[in-house]
Amino acid sequence: MAIQFRYASPFEENRLRIEDFIFNSIMDTQKSLESAIRGVENFAAAIEDFVNTLEQMYRTPQPKDLIGERSSPIGNGRYRVFYKISVLQNNDFEITFLDIDDNKESNLDRFPVHRLRTFISEE
Protein backbone atom coordinates (compact mmCIF):
# COMPACT_ATOMS: atom_id res chain seq x y z
CA MET A 1 0.00 0.00 0.00
CA ALA A 2 1.37 3.35 -1.03
CA ILE A 3 0.45 6.59 0.65
CA GLN A 4 0.36 9.85 -1.25
CA PHE A 5 0.41 13.16 0.60
CA ARG A 6 -1.06 16.33 -0.85
CA TYR A 7 -1.15 19.83 0.59
CA ALA A 8 -4.13 22.07 -0.19
CA SER A 9 -3.62 25.81 -0.70
CA PRO A 10 -5.23 26.82 2.63
CA PHE A 11 -2.86 24.48 4.46
CA GLU A 12 0.20 25.94 2.73
CA GLU A 13 -0.97 29.53 3.21
CA ASN A 14 -1.70 29.04 6.89
CA ARG A 15 1.52 27.13 7.41
CA LEU A 16 3.47 30.13 6.11
CA ARG A 17 1.38 32.53 8.19
CA ILE A 18 2.01 30.45 11.33
CA GLU A 19 5.73 30.32 10.61
CA ASP A 20 5.72 34.13 10.35
CA PHE A 21 3.75 34.41 13.60
CA ILE A 22 6.17 32.11 15.45
CA PHE A 23 9.21 33.92 14.09
CA ASN A 24 7.88 37.42 14.78
CA SER A 25 6.55 36.55 18.24
CA ILE A 26 9.90 35.15 19.33
CA MET A 27 11.81 38.06 17.81
CA ASP A 28 9.48 40.55 19.57
CA THR A 29 9.88 38.93 22.97
CA GLN A 30 13.35 37.37 22.98
CA LYS A 31 15.14 39.40 20.29
CA SER A 32 17.01 36.23 19.32
CA LEU A 33 17.33 35.21 15.70
CA GLU A 34 18.58 31.77 16.72
CA SER A 35 15.54 31.17 18.96
CA ALA A 36 13.17 32.42 16.26
CA ILE A 37 14.65 30.08 13.68
CA ARG A 38 14.55 27.20 16.15
CA GLY A 39 10.87 27.94 16.85
CA VAL A 40 10.03 27.72 13.14
CA GLU A 41 12.11 24.54 12.82
CA ASN A 42 10.24 22.99 15.76
CA PHE A 43 6.95 23.78 14.04
CA ALA A 44 8.18 22.15 10.81
CA ALA A 45 9.38 19.13 12.80
CA ALA A 46 5.92 18.75 14.41
CA ILE A 47 4.36 18.58 10.94
CA GLU A 48 6.99 16.12 9.74
CA ASP A 49 6.45 13.91 12.79
CA PHE A 50 2.73 13.89 12.08
CA VAL A 51 3.31 12.93 8.44
CA ASN A 52 5.53 10.06 9.60
CA THR A 53 2.88 8.94 12.11
CA LEU A 54 0.20 8.89 9.41
CA GLU A 55 2.50 7.01 7.06
CA GLN A 56 3.03 4.32 9.71
CA MET A 57 -0.64 4.23 10.66
CA TYR A 58 -1.86 3.76 7.09
CA ARG A 59 0.40 0.81 6.40
CA THR A 60 -2.09 -1.24 8.45
CA PRO A 61 -5.18 0.95 8.83
CA GLN A 62 -8.14 0.17 11.04
CA PRO A 63 -11.51 -0.06 9.23
CA LYS A 64 -12.73 3.16 10.90
CA ASP A 65 -9.69 5.02 9.52
CA LEU A 66 -10.29 4.27 5.86
CA ILE A 67 -12.07 7.38 4.64
CA GLY A 68 -13.24 10.82 5.68
CA GLU A 69 -12.14 14.16 7.03
CA ARG A 70 -10.31 14.26 10.33
CA SER A 71 -8.33 16.60 12.52
CA SER A 72 -5.56 15.96 14.95
CA PRO A 73 -3.56 18.03 17.42
CA ILE A 74 0.20 18.19 16.91
CA GLY A 75 3.07 19.99 18.58
CA ASN A 76 1.93 19.13 22.12
CA GLY A 77 -1.57 20.34 21.25
CA ARG A 78 -0.59 23.80 20.11
CA TYR A 79 -1.53 23.18 16.46
CA ARG A 80 -4.45 21.36 14.86
CA VAL A 81 -4.14 19.76 11.42
CA PHE A 82 -7.22 19.10 9.31
CA TYR A 83 -6.87 16.38 6.71
CA LYS A 84 -8.88 14.11 4.42
CA ILE A 85 -8.31 10.40 3.81
CA SER A 86 -9.22 8.94 0.42
CA VAL A 87 -8.81 5.38 -0.81
CA LEU A 88 -7.65 5.22 -4.41
CA GLN A 89 -8.71 2.55 -6.92
CA ASN A 90 -5.58 0.48 -6.34
CA ASN A 91 -6.20 0.51 -2.54
CA ASP A 92 -3.50 3.10 -2.00
CA PHE A 93 -4.26 6.04 0.24
CA GLU A 94 -4.26 9.72 -0.50
CA ILE A 95 -3.98 12.00 2.51
CA THR A 96 -4.72 15.64 1.76
CA PHE A 97 -3.79 18.23 4.36
CA LEU A 98 -6.65 20.71 4.19
CA ASP A 99 -5.75 23.29 6.82
CA ILE A 100 -3.70 23.96 9.94
CA ASP A 101 -4.48 26.18 12.91
CA ASP A 102 -2.27 27.60 15.66
CA ASN A 103 -4.37 27.48 18.82
CA LYS A 104 -2.17 30.05 20.53
CA GLU A 105 -2.50 32.54 17.68
CA SER A 106 -6.22 31.87 17.25
CA ASN A 107 -6.91 32.68 20.90
CA LEU A 108 -4.96 35.95 21.08
CA ASP A 109 -8.17 37.97 21.22
CA ARG A 110 -9.29 36.01 24.30
CA PHE A 111 -5.86 35.48 25.85
CA PRO A 112 -3.57 38.33 24.75
CA VAL A 113 -0.80 37.22 27.14
CA HIS A 114 -0.20 34.25 24.83
CA ARG A 115 1.90 36.56 22.71
CA LEU A 116 4.43 36.73 25.53
CA ARG A 117 6.58 33.71 26.20
CA THR A 118 6.39 32.91 29.90
CA PHE A 119 9.28 30.46 29.96
CA ILE A 120 12.64 29.98 28.35
CA SER A 121 13.06 26.65 26.64
CA GLU A 122 16.30 24.90 27.49
CA GLU A 123 16.61 22.58 24.50
Secondary structure, DSSP 8 states (H G I E B T S, - for coil): --EEEEE-HHHHHHHHHHHHHHHHHHHHHH--HHHHHHHHHHHHHHHHHHHHHHHHHTTS--GGGSSEEEEEEETTTTEEEEEEEEE-TTS-EEEEEEEEEEHHHHTTTT-GGGGS--S----
